[in-house]
Amino acid sequence: MDPRIDENIAAGLEEVLEDDGRPSSKRSAADVLVEIALERGEFFHAPDGKPYVSLNVGDHRETHPLRGAAFRDWLARSFYEEKRKAPGTQAVQNALGVLAGEALYGGDERAAHVRLGGSDDVIYLDLGDPNWSIVEITAAGWTVGSGPAVRMRRPSGFAPLPVPVPDGSLDELRPFVNVATEADFQLLVGFMVGALRPCGPYPVPVLHGEHGSAKSTTARMMRNLLDPSTAPLRAQSREPRDLAVSAENSRVLAFDNLSHLPGWFSDALCRLATGGGFSVRTLYENAEETIFEAMRPVILNGIEEIATRADLLDRALILYLPTIKRRRSEKALWAAFERARPRILGALLDAASCAMRNISTTKLEVLPRMADFAEWVVAAEPALPWQPGAFMRAYTDNRSAAHEIALEASPIAGSVRQLAAQGFEGRAKDLLAAMNELVDENTIRSKEWPKSPPAARNALLRIAPDLRAIGVEIHVGDRRSPGPIRIRTQETVATVATVANPLGDRSVERRFDARHDGSGVGHDGWDDGSEGSDSAPDDGSDGSDGSLRSHSHGANRFDEATDEQLDLADRIVERHGGAA
């Protein structure tokens, strides 16, 4: 045969020609491969359209991506066992095309899980051993067995968990994680218990500390209890595609020694924590798009305060690790951890089972951010080594600290807080001008400082939830019907509401919009101070404050006042310290 002929074509010719060059009546290698696969495998597709195959191998079942290396190897080996020769590359490719069509159009739609899958009633945890053993977790407890009802796949780097041991305690984890306080330990354990839920949301623990505070070791141990890997800690992803592929092939992601989070990476971590997709162009295609959708537990660590954007901090658990004063050798530490790991894993499974038992009756008085996660951990508290209610206290305090971090990281927060103390009302251009007057020229010229009114408005929107959490009330008008931006502290509003009215013996209790409609109730939801109102901020889940209500009887306070009289009232307010 001419050596210039492509080897794939040559292999294909050998399949269909007899030794003397005449057409063969035998089946092609591609047909044989298809028949073998259909006889021994079950083909299906995931909700995102990716084709998979489940194979009976020995006494267990394995699930693989149809176009993955593992299934290709299985096909080649099966062909060799039957024909005692290797199939051609083109034959394998042709067979995969046929089998992909079978999975997409002839197979059922099923999810293919990595490490953990299930529902509200039963959770399956893949132990990763050669027998494909699984742990089945229900409200009644957990058992080790095989043959889960859901499909589990094992990407490259997948490492085994130990066989869990019952009657363990999470107190055994304390010597191996370097946290500063009992509250931090509760948050760390709460994250791991929450990571055993099949669906999110999942908070993002961010481990801070100096050199020598065991940040990487703590993160590695957390991952080894949930989703061990041959490469447990990773560097920061360079682009969204890299992060999407990592999330597709891992149950838990752990990023090590970070010094800065680019905006796109911070936003992508938010989507991983609470749900969202990644859209990238399919390789080698001009018009095809590949969608990655996943919700995954993520662990971050770094010396600096790497989570500074308010949306990521809103999903974060900030843990500061102290410097280790008495060290142990790595060999001794990991040997002790491996001895304790089966019992610690068993205790985590006990907590997950307890949460499944109690979740339907667990109700929080006030729903925090990541409410589903918080309810799950509270439901598990009878199986956790602390008193009921301790986790929510730790979580609430941690959320408050996160708000302060977000404000410290924002270039405009200090200026906005000064404006709030005075009381501000105006358009975005007025806001930018007012902030510019409060900072020096170097700050204005810095890259982070907003250079235009829309940028100032967007910067304010980003930190608005954090400002509300510390008592600064914010209103930003909708772009479709833009109104003035209003910024006040609760103290400013209270001062304005209690100054005596020079027009009579009634209190002023002036609304910011009173001069416009005479109603005593503005268009933005601010309280007018009338009897029965509640000036405490709501949870800030949307742009308004749900607890600031309209009171129609407040209209009588202003229907007789002129603009001049109201201006006089303003001056009296200022004279009495209303702009503190």
C-alpha positions in Angstrom: 0.0 0.0 0.0 1.2 3.5 -0.8 2.7 4.9 2.4 1.4 8.3 1.5 -2.1 7.1 2.1 -3.5 8.3 5.4 -3.3 5.5 8.0 -7.0 6.1 9.0 -8.1 5.6 5.4 -5.9 2.6 5.1 -7.5 1.1 8.2 -10.9 1.7 6.8 -10.0 0.1 3.5 -8.8 -3.0 5.3 -12.2 -3.3 6.9 -14.1 -3.6 3.7 -11.8 -5.4 1.3 -10.8 -9.0 1.1 -7.1 -9.9 0.8 -7.3 -9.9 -3.0 -9.0 -6.5 -3.1 -12.5 -7.6 -3.8 -15.4 -6.1 -1.7 -16.0 -8.0 1.5 -19.4 -9.3 2.7 -18.2 -9.1 6.3 -19.4 -6.6 8.8 -17.2 -3.4 9.1 -15.3 -2.8 12.3 -17.6 0.2 13.0 -20.6 -2.1 12.8 -19.0 -4.6 15.2 -18.2 -1.8 17.7 -21.8 -0.5 17.6 -23.2 -4.0 18.1 -20.9 -4.6 21.1 -21.7 -1.3 22.7 -25.5 -1.6 22.3 -25.4 -5.1 23.7 -23.4 -4.3 26.8 -24.2 -0.7 27.5 -27.1 1.6 28.3 -27.1 5.0 26.5 -28.7 8.2 27.7 -28.2 11.9 27.6 -28.0 14.6 30.4 -30.3 17.6 30.5 -27.6 19.7 28.8 -27.6 17.2 25.9 -24.2 15.5 26.6 -24.3 11.8 25.7 -23.3 9.2 28.3 -23.1 5.4 28.5 -23.5 3.1 31.5 -21.6 -0.2 31.3 -21.9 -3.4 33.3 -18.3 -4.2 34.3 -17.9 -7.2 36.5 -20.4 -6.9 39.4 -20.8 -3.2 39.1 -22.0 -0.5 36.8 -19.8 2.4 35.5 -20.9 5.6 33.8 -18.7 7.4 31.3 -19.0 10.3 28.9 -19.6 8.8 25.5 -16.8 10.7 23.8 -14.4 10.4 26.8 -11.1 8.4 26.8 -12.5 5.8 29.2 -15.2 4.6 26.8 -12.9 4.7 23.8 -10.5 2.4 25.7 -13.4 0.1 26.6 -14.5 -0.1 23.0 -11.1 -0.9 21.7 -10.5 -3.6 24.3 -13.9 -5.2 23.7 -13.2 -5.3 19.9 -9.9 -6.9 20.5 -11.4 -9.5 22.8 -13.8 -10.5 20.0 -11.7 -10.1 16.9 -8.2 -10.4 18.3 -7.1 -7.3 16.4 -7.3 -3.6 17.0 -10.0 -1.4 15.4 -9.0 1.4 13.1 -9.2 5.0 14.4 -11.8 5.9 11.8 -13.9 2.9 12.7 -14.0 4.0 16.3 -15.0 7.5 15.3 -17.8 6.2 13.1 -19.1 4.0 15.9 -19.1 6.9 18.3 -21.1 9.0 16.0 -23.8 6.3 15.7 -23.8 5.7 19.5 -24.1 9.4 20.2 -27.2 9.5 18.1 -28.6 6.6 20.1 -27.9 8.4 23.4 -29.5 11.6 22.2 -32.5 10.3 20.3 -33.0 6.8 21.6 -31.9 7.1 25.3 -33.6 8.6 28.3 -32.7 12.0 29.8 -30.8 11.5 33.1 -28.4 13.5 35.1 -24.8 12.2 35.4 -23.4 13.2 38.8 -19.9 13.6 40.1 -19.3 12.3 43.6 -22.8 13.2 45.0 -26.3 13.0 43.7 -29.8 12.3 44.7 -33.0 14.1 45.9 -34.7 15.3 49.1 -35.4 11.8 50.1 -32.1 10.0 49.4 -28.6 11.1 48.7 -25.9 9.0 47.1 -22.1 9.5 47.8 -19.6 7.8 45.5 -16.7 6.5 47.6 -14.5 6.2 44.5 -13.2 2.7 45.2 -12.6 0.1 42.4 -15.9 -1.6 43.2 -17.8 1.7 42.7 -19.2 1.5 46.2 -21.7 4.2 47.3 -23.1 5.5 50.6 -26.9 5.8 50.6 -28.1 8.6 53.0 -31.7 8.9 54.1 -33.5 10.4 57.1 -33.2 7.0 58.8 -29.4 6.9 58.6 -26.8 5.8 56.0 -25.5 2.5 54.6 -22.6 1.5 52.4 -23.6 -0.5 49.3 -23.4 -0.6 45.5 -25.6 0.1 42.5 -27.0 3.6 43.1 -30.3 4.6 41.5 -28.6 7.7 40.0 -25.8 7.7 37.4 -22.3 8.5 38.8 -19.3 9.4 36.7 -15.6 9.6 37.6 -13.6 12.3 35.9 -9.8 12.2 35.8 -8.2 13.0 39.1 -11.0 11.3 41.0 -9.7 9.9 44.3 -11.3 7.5 46.8 -13.0 8.4 50.1 -12.4 6.1 53.0 -15.3 3.7 54.0 -17.1 5.7 56.7 -17.3 4.5 60.2 -20.5 5.0 62.4 -20.5 6.7 65.8 -17.8 9.2 64.9 -17.7 12.8 66.2 -16.9 16.0 64.4 -14.9 17.0 67.5 -12.2 14.8 66.0 -11.8 17.3 63.3 -10.7 20.1 65.6 -7.0 19.2 65.9 -6.6 19.2 62.1 -8.1 22.6 61.2 -6.4 25.8 62.3 -9.4 28.1 63.1 -9.2 30.9 65.6 -12.6 30.6 67.4 -15.4 28.2 68.2 -17.6 30.3 65.9 -15.2 29.8 63.0 -15.2 26.1 63.6 -18.9 26.0 63.5 -18.9 27.9 60.2 -16.3 25.5 58.7 -18.3 22.4 59.8 -21.5 24.0 58.6 -20.0 24.5 55.1 -19.0 20.8 54.9 -22.5 19.7 56.1 -24.1 22.0 53.6 -21.8 20.6 50.8 -23.5 17.2 51.3 -26.8 18.6 49.9 -27.3 17.5 46.3 -28.3 21.1 45.3 -27.1 24.5 46.5 -26.8 27.2 47.3 -23.4 26.7 48.8 -21.5 29.4 50.7 -17.9 30.1 49.8 -15.4 29.8 52.7 -12.5 32.2 52.3 -9.5 31.3 54.5 -7.2 34.3 55.3 -4.0 34.2 57.3 -0.3 35.0 57.4 2.4 32.7 56.1 2.4 29.6 58.3 -1.3 29.7 59.3 -2.1 26.3 57.5 -4.5 27.8 55.0 -3.6 25.3 52.3 -3.5 22.4 54.7 -7.0 23.3 56.1 -8.4 23.7 52.6 -6.9 20.3 51.6 -8.4 18.5 54.6 -11.8 20.0 53.9 -11.7 18.8 50.3 -10.3 15.3 51.3 -13.4 14.9 53.5 -15.8 15.8 50.7 -14.3 15.2 47.3 -10.7 14.0 47.3 -8.6 14.5 44.2 -5.1 13.7 43.0 -4.8 17.5 42.7 -6.9 18.9 45.6 -5.8 22.5 45.4 -5.6 24.5 42.1 -4.3 27.8 40.9 -6.8 30.5 39.8 -8.5 29.7 36.5 -7.2 31.9 33.6 -10.5 32.1 31.7 -14.2 31.2 32.2 -13.7 28.0 30.0 -11.1 26.7 32.4 -13.3 27.3 35.5 -16.3 25.7 33.7 -14.4 22.6 32.9 -13.1 22.3 36.5 -16.7 22.7 37.8 -17.9 20.1 35.3 -15.4 17.5 36.5 -15.2 18.1 40.3 -17.8 18.2 43.1 -15.7 20.6 45.2 -13.3 23.2 43.9 -10.5 24.5 46.1 -8.3 27.4 44.9 -5.0 28.0 46.6 -2.8 30.9 47.5 -4.8 33.6 45.7 -3.7 37.2 45.8 -6.4 38.9 43.7 -9.7 38.0 42.1 -10.4 39.5 38.7 -13.9 40.8 38.3 -14.9 38.0 35.9 -13.6 35.3 38.3 -15.4 36.8 41.3 -18.7 37.0 39.3 -18.2 33.4 38.1 -17.7 32.1 41.7 -21.0 33.8 42.6 -22.7 31.8 39.8 -21.1 28.6 41.1 -22.3 29.3 44.6 -25.9 30.1 43.9 -26.5 28.8 40.4 -25.8 29.9 36.9 -24.3 29.0 33.6 -21.2 29.6 31.6 -21.5 30.1 27.8 -18.4 29.6 25.6 -17.8 29.1 22.0 -17.4 25.5 21.1 -13.8 24.6 20.1 -13.2 24.5 16.3 -16.7 25.8 15.6 -17.8 29.3 14.5 -21.5 29.3 15.4 -21.8 26.5 18.0 -22.0 27.4 21.7 -21.2 25.1 24.7 -23.1 25.7 27.9 -21.7 24.7 31.2 -24.2 24.8 34.1 -23.2 23.8 37.6 -23.6 24.7 41.3 -20.6 23.7 43.3 -19.0 24.2 46.8 -15.9 26.3 46.4 -13.0 26.9 48.9 -10.7 29.9 48.6 -7.5 30.8 50.5 -5.0 33.6 50.4 -3.0 36.0 52.6 -4.8 39.1 51.5 -8.5 39.8 51.7 -9.2 38.4 48.3 -13.0 38.6 48.4 -13.8 42.3 48.2 -16.7 42.6 45.8 -20.0 42.9 47.7 -21.8 40.1 45.7 -19.1 37.5 46.5 -18.8 38.6 50.1 -22.6 38.2 50.3 -22.0 34.5 49.7 -18.8 34.1 51.7 -17.8 32.7 55.0 -14.8 34.8 56.1 -12.4 32.8 58.3 -9.1 34.2 59.7 -6.6 31.6 60.6 -4.0 32.3 63.4 -0.3 31.7 62.9 0.7 28.2 64.2 3.0 28.4 67.2 3.6 24.7 67.7 4.2 22.7 64.5 3.9 19.1 63.6 5.6 17.3 60.8 3.5 16.8 57.7 4.0 13.1 57.8 2.7 12.8 61.4 -0.2 15.2 60.7 -1.5 13.4 57.7 -1.1 10.0 59.2 -3.2 11.1 62.2 -5.8 12.6 59.8 -6.1 9.5 57.7 -6.7 7.4 60.9 -9.5 9.8 62.0 -11.0 10.5 58.5 -13.4 7.5 58.4 -14.9 8.5 61.7 -15.1 12.2 60.8 -16.7 11.3 57.4 -19.2 9.1 59.3 -20.1 12.0 61.6 -20.7 14.3 58.6 -23.0 11.6 57.1 -24.8 11.5 60.5 -25.3 15.2 60.3 -26.7 15.0 56.7 -29.1 12.3 57.8 -30.2 14.4 60.7 -30.8 17.4 58.4 -32.9 15.3 56.1 -35.0 14.2 59.2 -35.6 17.7 60.5 -35.6 20.0 57.4 -39.3 19.9 56.9 -39.9 21.3 60.4 -37.0 23.7 60.6 -38.1 27.3 60.2 -35.8 30.3 60.8 -37.4 33.4 62.3 -35.4 35.7 59.9 -34.2 34.2 56.7 -30.6 35.3 56.0 -28.7 35.3 52.7 -28.2 31.7 51.5 -31.3 30.8 53.5 -31.5 27.2 52.2 -28.0 26.5 53.4 -28.7 28.0 56.8 -31.8 26.0 57.3 -30.0 22.8 56.3 -27.3 23.3 58.9 -29.7 24.3 61.6 -31.7 21.2 60.9 -28.5 19.2 61.4 -27.6 20.8 64.7 -28.8 17.9 66.9 -26.0 15.9 65.4 -23.4 18.6 65.6 -21.0 19.3 68.6 -22.6 22.5 69.8 -25.8 23.9 71.3 -28.8 24.7 69.1 -28.7 28.2 67.8 -25.0 28.6 67.9 -24.6 28.3 64.2 -27.0 31.1 63.4 -25.2 33.4 65.9 -21.9 32.6 64.2 -23.3 33.0 60.7 -25.0 36.3 61.5 -21.8 37.8 63.1 -19.8 36.6 60.0 -22.3 38.3 57.7 -21.9 41.6 59.6 -18.1 41.4 59.3 -18.5 40.7 55.5 -20.5 43.9 55.1 -17.7 45.9 56.7 -15.1 44.3 54.5 -17.1 45.2 51.4 -17.4 48.8 52.5 -13.7 49.0 53.3 -12.8 47.7 49.8 -15.2 50.1 48.0 -13.5 53.3 46.9 -16.7 55.3 47.3 -18.1 53.9 50.6 -16.4 56.5 52.8 -17.7 59.4 50.8 -21.2 57.9 50.7 -21.2 57.5 54.5 -20.3 61.1 54.9 -23.1 62.1 52.5 -25.5 59.9 54.4 -24.7 61.7 57.7 -25.6 65.0 56.0 -28.4 63.7 54.0 -28.2 63.6 50.2 -30.7 63.9 47.4 -29.9 64.4 43.7 -29.1 62.8 40.4 -26.2 60.6 39.6 -24.2 63.6 38.4 -24.9 65.4 41.7 -23.7 62.3 43.6 -20.5 62.2 41.6 -19.8 65.9 42.2 -20.6 65.6 45.9 -18.3 62.6 46.3 -15.5 64.4 44.3 -15.6 67.2 46.8 -14.9 64.8 49.7 -11.8 63.2 48.3 -8.4 64.4 47.1 -7.2 64.6 43.5 -5.2 61.4 43.7 -8.3 59.4 44.6 -10.3 61.0 41.8 -7.6 60.0 39.3 -7.3 56.5 40.6 -8.5 53.6 38.4 -11.2 52.5 40.9 -12.9 55.9 41.3 -16.0 56.4 39.1 -15.4 58.8 36.3 -19.0 59.3 35.0 -22.5 59.6 36.6 -23.6 56.1 35.4 -20.4 54.6 36.9 -21.1 56.4 40.2 -24.7 55.1 40.2 -23.5 51.5 39.5 -20.8 51.7 42.3 -23.5 52.8 44.7 -25.8 50.0 43.7 -23.0 47.5 44.3 -22.6 48.5 47.9 -26.2 49.4 48.7 -27.0 46.1 50.5 -23.9 46.5 52.7 -24.8 50.1 53.5 -28.3 49.2 54.5 -26.9 46.5 56.8 -25.1 49.2 58.8 -28.1 51.6 58.9 -27.6 53.7 55.8 -30.8 54.0 53.8 -30.4 54.1 50.1 -32.9 54.8 47.3 -31.8 54.7 43.6 -34.4 55.3 41.0 -35.2 52.9 38.2 -33.6 53.8 34.9 -37.0 53.5 33.2 -38.4 56.2 35.4 -35.4 57.7 37.0 -35.9 59.6 40.2 -33.4 61.3 42.6 -30.9 59.3 44.5 -31.5 59.6 48.2 -29.0 58.6 50.9 -29.7 59.0 54.6 -28.8 57.4 57.9 -31.5 56.4 60.2 -30.3 59.1 62.7 -30.6 61.8 60.0 -34.2 60.8 59.3 -35.0 60.7 63.0 -33.5 64.2 63.5 -35.5 65.6 60.7 -38.7 64.1 62.0 -38.5 65.5 65.5 -37.7 69.2 65.1 -40.5 71.6 66.1 -42.6 73.1 63.3 -42.4 76.9 63.4 -45.8 77.1 61.8 -47.7 75.7 64.7 -47.5 73.1 67.5 -47.4 70.2 65.2 -44.1 68.3 64.5 -42.6 68.8 61.1 -42.1 65.1 60.3 -41.2 66.2 56.9 -41.0 63.8 53.9 -38.4 64.2 51.3 -41.1 64.3 48.6 -43.7 66.3 50.5 -43.3 69.5 48.6 -44.1 67.6 45.4 -47.3 65.9 46.2 -48.4 67.0 49.7 -49.0 63.4 50.7 -46.5 62.9 53.5 -45.5 59.8 51.7 -42.8 59.9 49.0 -42.4 57.8 45.9 -39.4 55.9 47.2 -40.7 54.1 50.2 -39.1 56.2 52.9 -41.0 56.4 56.2 -42.7 59.6 57.1 -42.5 59.1 60.8 -46.2 58.9 61.3 -47.7 56.8 64.1 -47.4 53.1 63.7 -44.7 53.2 61.1 -41.5 51.1 61.3 -38.3 52.8 60.3 -36.1 49.8 60.7 -34.7 48.5 57.4 -35.9 45.3 55.9 -33.5 42.6 54.7 -32.7 44.7 51.7 -33.4 41.9 49.3 -34.6 44.3 46.7 -34.2 47.9 45.8 -36.9 49.1 48.3 -37.4 48.7 52.0 -40.3 46.5 52.8 -40.9 47.8 56.3 -41.2 51.4 55.2 -44.9 51.8 54.6 -47.3 54.5 53.2 -49.6 56.2 55.7 -52.5 58.2 54.1 -53.2 60.1 57.3 -49.8 61.8 57.0 -51.2 64.0 54.2 -52.8 66.5 56.6 -49.4 67.6 57.9 -48.4 69.3 54.7 -51.5 70.2 52.7 -51.4 73.8 54.1 -47.7 74.4 54.0 -46.1 76.5 51.3 -42.7 76.0 49.8 -41.4 79.0 51.7 -42.6 77.6 55.0 -41.0 74.3 54.2 -37.7 76.0 53.4 -37.9 77.7 56.8 -38.5 74.4 58.5 -35.4 73.1 56.7 -33.3 75.9 58.0 -34.5 75.2 61.6 -33.6 71.6 61.2 -30.0 72.5 60.2 -29.8 74.9 63.1 -30.7 72.2 65.5 -28.1 69.8 64.1 -30.2 67.9 61.6 -27.2 67.5 59.4 -25.0 65.8 62.0 
